[in-house]
Amino acid sequence: MTYKHPHGHVFYRKMDHARPKISHGEGIYLFDESGKKYIDGSGGPLVVNVGHGRSEVINAMTQQAEAAAYVHAIMFTNQATEQLSSELAALVPISNPRFFYLSSGSEVVEGAIKLARQIQQARGHAMRDIITCRSLSYHGMTLGALGVSGRPGLRKPFMGMMVNMPHVRPPYPYRFEASGEEIASRLEESILAYGEETVAAFIAEPISGASLGAVVPPDDYWPAVRQICDKYGVLLIADEVLVGMGRTGKWWAMDHWQVQPDIMVTSKGLAGGYFPLGFIAAKTEDVELIRQKLGDWNHGGTFSHHPVGCAAALATLHIMKTEKLVENSATLGQKLGQMLQDALSEHPNVGEVRGRGLFWGVELVQDKVSKIPFPAARHLAWDIWQRAFDKGLIVYYSQGCADGQNGDVIMLGPPLIINEAQLDDMVGILTEAIHEVLAKK
C-alpha cells in the first residue's frame, strides 16, 4: 500500500511509501497504533543507543526545560552544557578539548570544515582552503558537507551549487585489496597534486557509515593517515557522527587505532535520539589561537549549546556509563558478527559480512567470485528492508557501495542495551527476509 496523494499536510523524503503511525517505544522495540511490534534493529539511522522510553533522559529534559528551555549561547552559558563538556573531555581522543554544540551531524560537519579553515588562517596559512575527502562517503545534507561527501546520488542535483572538494579512494578491503598504507598514500598524492600550501584538512569516517556499510579499514590505515597529515600540516577531521558514542565497541571508532584527530564531530547517538544534538571537538590550543589571531570563530547557530539538548546528552552519557553499554557493544558485537556469519556467509549472494561492535553490514552480490553487484534498478536492498519491516524488524539499507550507483548493503545497529536473545531474534528475521527476497531474484 502506498500513498501517492496523502491527505495530511506533511511530506517526507521518500514520498511514495506508507508509514504506520507509532504509538510508543520501549527498550529496543517500537509499537504502532495497530499494536504491531517492531525490533528497532538499526536504532532508526543508527541513533537510538540507550533505547526508547528512558525516563532518566525524559526527566532530565523536563527539569532543564522547566528551569530554562532556551538561552542564547552568545549571551549565556548553562550548567548542562558546561557539565556535559567536562565529562566528555575525559572521553574524547583529543587532549584538552573544547566543544561546540549544534543540532545535527550535517551542521557539525559544516562547522568542522569552517573551523579547520580558520585554524589554518590563524596559523598564518591564508591559502589553505581545500578540504580533502574520500569517495563513497557521506558527511551531511548541507552544501558544504555535500562538497566533502562522495555519494553521487545525493550530490548530483546540486553540483553546480557547491564547492566540490578533492576526493581520494577509501579503504574498502572487500573490493580494493591494498594495505592501509597504500590506500593512505592516495591522500599524500592528492596533497602534493594540489599543493600542500592549499590543503587545510582531511575529513573521513573512521569506520565507513551509510555509504559503504560498516567497512573497517586495515589496521595500518589510520596511523599512516595521521603521519601524512602531520608531515604536511594538514588537520585531521574524524567524522564520528554515526560510529561514535560506543557504537563500535569503544567510545569512539578512532580509539580502535589510538589515533588522535585534530577535530572530531559526532551527533546521532549523542543524545540518544531524544534531542537533535551534535558536537565539534577541537584542541584548546587551536581554539585559543583563533581567539588571539582572529578574535572570534566565524560560525554559529540559533540552537547551538541548547540546554535541553545538553541535558538529554548528559543523561544519555550517564546511562551508558552506569549500564556499561560500550562494553556491551564490544561483547555482543562479537556475538552479532558471528551470528551473521553463521546465518549468511554461505548464502550465494552474500558477498561480505563486516563490522565492529554493534554496527554490521551485509553486502549483497550477484556472484561471490566476481563480486558483481546487482543493478541499481533492482532495488534489492530496499526490497529486503521492506520484507524485514513487514516481519517486524527495522534495518538500515544503502545502495551504491560498489561504484557509487550499484551495490546493495543492509546494516544493523540496534540500541546498545540489546541482549543476546534479542540479537538472535533480529538475525533470524533478517535471514528470513534475505532468503525470501533473493529466492525471487
Secondary structure, 3 states (H helix, E strand, C coil): CCCCCCCCCCCCCCCCCCCCCEEEEEECEEEECCCCEEEECCHHHHCCCCCECCHHHHHHHHHHHHHHCCCCCCCCCCHHHHHHHHHHHCCCCCCCEEEEEECCHHHHHHHHHHHHHHHHHHCCCCCCCEEEEECCCCCCCCHHHHHCCCCHHHHHHHHHHCCCCCEECCCCCCCCCCCHHHHHHHHHHHHHHHCHHHEEEEEECCCCCCCCCCCCCCCCHHHHHHHHHHHHCCEEEEECCCCCCCCCCCCCHHHHCCCCCCEEEECHHHHCCCCCCEEEEEEHHHHHHHHHHCCCCCCCCCCCCCHHHHHHHHHHHHHHHHCCHHHHHHHHHHHHHHHHHHHHCCCCCEEEEEEECCEEEEEECCCCCCCCCCCHHHCHHHHHHHHHHHCCEECEEEECCCCCCCCEEEEECCCCCCCHHHHHHHHHHHHHHHHHHHCCC
